[in-house]
Each structure stands twice: as structure tokens, then as C-alpha cells.
């Protein structure tokens, strides 16, 4: 789930609405939010075990 922080006042936001540009400004001070998303490990093809039948 996307998360955001205001670089000016430090307010914290989270939710899918942050993917919409309309919701990417701080409601407290009007500054553009720094948007980030927690990244989990995504399996790469080399990470997967291969089995043969």
C-alpha cells in the first residue's frame, strides 16, 4: 500500500488514493508529498527452485 510523508510538516498519509495526483498534496500545509511504498522481496527466476518430473 502506498505511503507518503510531507517534507515540510511531517504529516503521514497512506492508502491507494495516493496513486491519484489529486491526493498527492498535504492537507495541512499544501506541500507536495513524498510518496513511497514498502518494498517486499519479489522472487526472481533464479530464486525459484526448479524441479523435474
C-alpha positions in Angstrom: 0.0 0.0 0.0 1.4 3.4 -0.9 2.5 5.7 1.9 3.5 9.4 1.9 5.2 11.9 4.1 5.1 15.7 3.9 8.6 17.0 3.8 7.6 20.4 5.3 5.3 19.5 8.3 6.0 15.7 8.6 2.3 14.6 8.2 2.0 10.9 7.3 -0.6 9.5 4.8 -1.3 6.0 3.5 -3.7 4.4 1.1 -4.4 3.7 -2.5 -5.8 7.2 -3.0 -2.1 8.4 -3.1 -1.8 7.0 -6.6 -4.1 9.7 -7.8 -2.3 13.1 -8.3 -5.3 14.8 -6.8 -4.4 13.3 -3.4 -0.6 13.9 -3.5 -0.5 17.2 -1.6 -0.5 17.7 2.2 -4.0 18.6 3.5 -2.3 20.5 6.4 0.1 22.8 4.5 -0.4 22.2 0.8 3.2 20.9 0.1 3.7 18.1 -2.5 4.0 14.8 -0.6 7.0 12.4 -0.9 5.4 9.1 -1.9 7.0 5.8 -1.3 5.9 2.2 -1.0 7.3 -0.5 1.3 9.0 -3.0 -0.9 8.8 -6.6 -0.1 11.1 -9.2 -1.7 9.8 -10.3 -5.1 11.0 -13.7 -6.2 13.4 -13.6 -9.2 13.5 -16.6 -11.6 17.0 -17.6 -10.1 15.4 -17.7 -6.6 12.8 -20.3 -7.5 13.6 -23.9 -7.1 13.4 -26.0 -10.2 12.0 -29.5 -10.0 11.9 -32.1 -12.8 9.3 -34.7 -13.2 
